[in-house]
Amino acid sequence: MSKRTVSTVLKELLIRHQISAMTLHRSTGVPQSTLSRILSGKIVDPSDRHISRIAEYFNISTDRLRGRDEPRALPPSEPLHPELRDICLWDDDTPVADDEVSIPFLRQVELAAGSGRFVIEESERARLRFGKRSLRHNGVQFDQAKCVTVRGDSMLPVLRDGATVGVNAGKRTLDEVIDGDLYAINHNGQLRVKQLYRLASGLRLRSFNRDEYPDEDYVYSELEDEQLVILGHVFWWGMYAR
């Protein structure tokens, strides 16, 4: 039987508790780059400081996180963040509760996490349901939220091919860019999702999978030539079985 690694255990924990690596970074203070390298297996034996913070967040032992003992049985229906249970697929016949908002799920629109895909016809038949409290907590105006599908491997290990992302179209100016956060962008007719960084001379597009997808830097004068437009801030993502 092969030894379980920190990478394997951490991936299982993120899925079980329905949270992202970025949420873990913000909650623990462990650098986002460190989490990315742990998840990709590039850091096999993280420092005790980082291990302790992650283990404390998930309320498990450091040995459990390092794969040295068997996982404890946890109720699958009890995520760390109960508000995430407000999110589910629904149809037009499902009543909307007072504390919920229905958000268009544009199944026919794909944000490319790689070389890019051209825009496909939008369809708002399918929708996702979010709790109003969750949207307010993320600074999302209810009528500015959309959910779309990500394609490609440039954002591994955080976003897998086929992941669903929630986009806040109310935050789409350069002045509002938070360095390192994920944004949906229209790049010369291609829909993409990338980490954005503001530079003194322009904008940097970064992928988590930097070995295969190097940084893309554009000076301000190139943004118009590249027809690069920020569509919105990615405030949530998840993975649905198909």
Stockholm file with secondary structure:
# STOCKHOLM 1.0

chainA/1-242         MSKRTVSTVLKELLIRHQISAMTLHRSTGVPQSTLSRILSGKIVDPSDRHISRIAEYFNISTDRLRGRDEPRALPPSEPLHPELRDICLWDDDTPVADDEVSIPFLRQVELAAGSGRFVIEESERARLRFGKRSLRHNGVQFDQAKCVTVRGDSMLPVLRDGATVGVNAGKRTLDEVIDGDLYAINHNGQLRVKQLYRLASGLRLRSFNRDEYPDEDYVYSELEDEQLVILGHVFWWGMYAR
#=GR chainA/1-242 SS CCCCCHHHHHHHHHHHTTCCHHHHHHHHCCCHHHHHHHHTTSCSSCCHHHHHHHHHHHTCCHHHHTTCSCCCCCCTTCCSSGGGGGCEEECTTSCCCTTEEEEEEEEEEEEESSSCEECCCCCCSSEEEEEHHHHHHTTCCGGGEEEEEEESSTTTTTSCTTCEEEEETTCCSGGGCCTTCEEEEEETTEEEEEEEEECSSEEEEECSCTTTSCCEEEEHHHHHHTTEEEEEEEEEEECCCC
#=GC SS_cons         CCCCCHHHHHHHHHHHTTCCHHHHHHHHCCCHHHHHHHHTTSCSSCCHHHHHHHHHHHTCCHHHHTTCSCCCCCCTTCCSSGGGGGCEEECTTSCCCTTEEEEEEEEEEEEESSSCEECCCCCCSSEEEEEHHHHHHTTCCGGGEEEEEEESSTTTTTSCTTCEEEEETTCCSGGGCCTTCEEEEEETTEEEEEEEEECSSEEEEECSCTTTSCCEEEEHHHHHHTTEEEEEEEEEEECCCC
//
